[in-house]
Amino acid sequence: MFGKRRLLWFAAGAGVAVVFLLPIFSGGYYLYTKELFLAYPYLAPLVIIVSRFLGVVLAPLPGAPVALASIIFLPWYEAWTYNLIGVELGSVCAFLIARRWRERAAARFAPLQASHLWQAKISAHRQLWGFMGLRLVSAVIADFVSYAAGLSTISFRNFLLGSVITDAIVSAVFFYLGSVVFMYGMYVFAGFTALFAAFFLVAKYRRK
């Protein structure tokens, strides 16, 4: 049962990656998506916010493909804003799920063993600056760190402030540099995407 669930999550994650990364590697799909977003100006923000929200609440789903795709369709500061909104809403939701329903609920959306590992670290760094340091280190795998925080003894105030401040700074650098890379052309950005995706997959799915 556990193996089947993992396989389903992997298939869902691969589907998300294909849908959002295809415009980067396919010129025709890029033009089609760009025209769609131009025809419906509110569609891009909605897709980004909802997708990033689900990528945190449903922790096995990757959020990086959404972030990378948003760079090629929007100015970096708009892509940064919409991604940040979705991530923070998802983080708060994940935190509250774990804080209210504990391990039984958290295990449905995040790897419980990893969550417990980070739970111990977060409980030892309950102060704002300590949690911000952990959040910075865990930037790539922050999907289940929010659940771990909910299981820990950190206050909601410190969790929220630490998450927003750290995520805002780290993601602003990412989106700005991504936009700079995109200025050199789609092929260069596709190479950047491939390298980042490889790093992300190793960091997210590596086995301890």
C-alpha positions as CSV (number, residue, x, y, z in Angstrom):
1,M,0.0,0.0,0.0
2,F,2.8,2.4,0.9
3,G,4.7,1.6,-2.3
4,K,1.5,2.2,-4.4
5,R,0.9,5.5,-2.7
6,R,4.5,6.6,-3.4
7,L,4.1,5.6,-7.0
8,L,1.0,7.6,-7.3
9,W,2.6,10.7,-5.8
10,F,5.6,10.2,-8.1
11,A,3.3,10.0,-11.2
12,A,1.4,13.1,-10.0
13,G,4.6,15.0,-9.5
14,A,5.9,14.0,-12.9
15,G,2.7,15.2,-14.5
16,V,3.0,18.6,-12.8
17,A,6.6,18.8,-14.0
18,V,5.7,18.0,-17.6
19,V,2.8,20.5,-17.7
20,F,4.8,23.4,-16.3
21,L,8.2,22.7,-17.9
22,L,6.9,22.0,-21.4
23,P,6.6,25.7,-22.4
24,I,10.3,26.1,-21.6
25,F,11.3,23.3,-23.9
26,S,8.6,23.6,-26.6
27,G,8.3,26.8,-28.6
28,G,4.8,26.0,-29.8
29,Y,3.4,25.3,-26.3
30,Y,5.1,28.4,-25.1
31,L,3.4,30.6,-27.7
32,Y,0.0,28.9,-27.0
33,T,0.3,29.5,-23.3
34,K,1.5,33.1,-23.7
35,E,-1.5,33.9,-25.9
36,L,-3.8,32.3,-23.4
37,F,-2.4,34.4,-20.5
38,L,-2.7,37.5,-22.6
39,A,-6.3,36.8,-23.4
40,Y,-7.1,36.1,-19.7
41,P,-4.9,38.4,-17.6
42,Y,-6.0,36.9,-14.3
43,L,-5.4,33.3,-15.3
44,A,-1.6,33.3,-14.7
45,P,-1.8,34.6,-11.2
46,L,-4.6,32.2,-10.3
47,V,-2.7,29.2,-11.8
48,I,0.5,30.1,-10.0
49,I,-1.0,30.8,-6.6
50,V,-3.2,27.7,-6.6
51,S,-0.4,25.5,-7.9
52,R,2.1,26.7,-5.3
53,F,-0.5,26.3,-2.6
54,L,-1.2,22.7,-3.5
55,G,2.6,22.1,-3.9
56,V,3.0,22.8,-0.2
57,V,-0.1,21.3,1.2
58,L,0.3,18.2,-0.9
59,A,4.0,18.0,-0.1
60,P,5.1,15.4,-2.7
61,L,4.0,17.6,-5.5
62,P,6.9,19.8,-6.8
63,G,6.7,23.6,-6.8
64,A,9.9,24.3,-8.7
65,P,8.4,23.7,-12.2
66,V,5.7,26.3,-11.4
67,A,8.3,28.8,-10.3
68,L,10.5,28.3,-13.3
69,A,7.6,28.5,-15.8
70,S,6.3,31.7,-14.3
71,I,9.6,33.4,-15.0
72,I,9.2,33.1,-18.7
73,F,5.7,34.6,-18.8
74,L,5.8,37.4,-16.2
75,P,8.1,40.1,-15.0
76,W,10.3,38.6,-12.2
77,Y,8.6,40.7,-9.5
78,E,5.1,39.6,-10.5
79,A,6.2,35.9,-10.7
80,W,7.9,36.3,-7.3
81,T,4.8,37.9,-5.7
82,Y,2.3,35.3,-6.9
83,N,4.6,32.4,-6.0
84,L,5.3,33.8,-2.6
85,I,1.5,34.2,-1.9
86,G,0.8,30.6,-2.9
87,V,3.7,29.2,-0.9
88,E,2.9,31.2,2.3
89,L,-0.8,30.3,2.1
90,G,0.1,26.7,1.7
91,S,2.7,26.8,4.5
92,V,0.1,28.3,6.9
93,C,-2.4,25.6,5.9
94,A,0.1,22.8,6.4
95,F,1.2,24.2,9.7
96,L,-2.4,24.4,11.0
97,I,-3.3,20.9,9.7
98,A,-0.3,19.4,11.6
99,R,-1.0,21.6,14.7
100,R,-4.7,20.6,14.9
101,W,-4.7,17.0,13.8
102,R,-1.1,16.0,14.4
103,E,0.7,13.0,12.9
104,R,-2.4,11.2,11.6
105,A,-3.2,14.0,9.2
106,A,0.3,15.1,8.5
107,A,1.3,11.6,7.4
108,R,-1.2,11.8,4.5
109,F,0.5,14.8,2.9
110,A,4.2,14.6,3.9
111,P,6.9,12.0,4.7
112,L,6.4,11.5,8.4
113,Q,9.9,10.3,9.1
114,A,11.4,13.4,7.6
115,S,8.8,15.5,9.3
116,H,9.8,14.1,12.7
117,L,13.5,14.8,12.0
118,W,12.8,18.4,11.2
119,Q,10.3,18.6,14.1
120,A,13.1,17.9,16.6
121,K,15.3,20.6,14.9
122,I,12.6,23.2,14.9
123,S,11.6,22.5,18.5
124,A,15.2,23.2,19.5
125,H,15.1,26.5,17.6
126,R,11.8,28.0,18.6
127,Q,13.0,31.5,18.6
128,L,12.4,33.6,15.4
129,W,16.1,33.8,14.2
130,G,16.8,30.2,14.9
131,F,13.8,29.1,12.9
132,M,14.7,31.4,10.1
133,G,18.1,29.8,9.9
134,L,16.5,26.3,9.6
135,R,14.0,27.6,7.0
136,L,16.9,29.0,4.9
137,V,18.8,25.6,5.1
138,S,15.6,23.7,4.1
139,A,14.5,26.1,1.3
140,V,14.5,23.3,-1.3
141,I,12.5,20.9,0.9
142,A,10.2,23.4,2.6
143,D,7.2,21.5,1.4
144,F,7.1,19.3,4.5
145,V,9.0,21.6,6.9
146,S,5.7,23.4,7.4
147,Y,4.2,20.2,8.6
148,A,7.2,19.6,10.9
149,A,6.8,23.0,12.3
150,G,3.1,22.3,13.1
151,L,4.2,19.2,15.0
152,S,6.8,21.1,16.9
153,T,6.5,23.5,19.8
154,I,7.3,26.7,17.8
155,S,4.7,29.4,18.1
156,F,2.5,30.3,15.1
157,R,3.8,33.9,15.2
158,N,7.5,32.8,14.9
159,F,6.7,30.3,12.2
160,L,4.8,32.8,10.1
161,L,7.3,35.6,10.5
162,G,10.3,33.3,9.9
163,S,8.7,31.7,6.9
164,V,7.6,35.0,5.2
165,I,10.9,36.8,5.8
166,T,13.1,33.9,4.7
167,D,11.0,32.8,1.8
168,A,10.7,36.4,0.5
169,I,14.4,37.0,0.5
170,V,15.5,33.6,-1.0
171,S,12.8,33.6,-3.6
172,A,13.4,37.2,-4.7
173,V,17.1,36.3,-5.4
174,F,15.9,33.2,-7.3
175,F,13.4,35.0,-9.5
176,Y,15.6,37.9,-10.2
177,L,18.6,35.7,-11.3
178,G,16.2,33.5,-13.3
179,S,14.9,36.6,-15.2
180,V,18.5,37.6,-15.9
181,V,19.3,34.1,-17.3
182,F,16.1,34.3,-19.4
183,M,17.3,37.5,-21.0
184,Y,20.1,35.5,-22.7
185,G,17.5,33.4,-24.6
186,M,15.2,30.4,-24.2
187,Y,17.9,27.9,-24.8
188,V,20.1,29.2,-22.1
189,F,17.1,29.3,-19.7
190,A,16.2,25.7,-20.7
191,G,19.8,24.7,-19.7
192,F,19.4,26.5,-16.4
193,T,16.1,24.8,-15.8
194,A,17.5,21.4,-16.5
195,L,20.4,21.9,-14.1
196,F,18.1,23.3,-11.4
197,A,15.6,20.4,-11.9
198,A,18.4,17.9,-11.5
199,F,19.5,19.5,-8.3
200,F,16.0,19.8,-7.0
201,L,15.2,16.1,-7.6
202,V,18.4,15.0,-5.9
203,A,17.7,17.2,-2.9
204,K,14.0,16.3,-2.6
205,Y,14.0,12.6,-3.3
206,R,17.4,11.4,-2.1
207,R,17.3,8.6,0.5
208,K,19.1,9.0,3.8
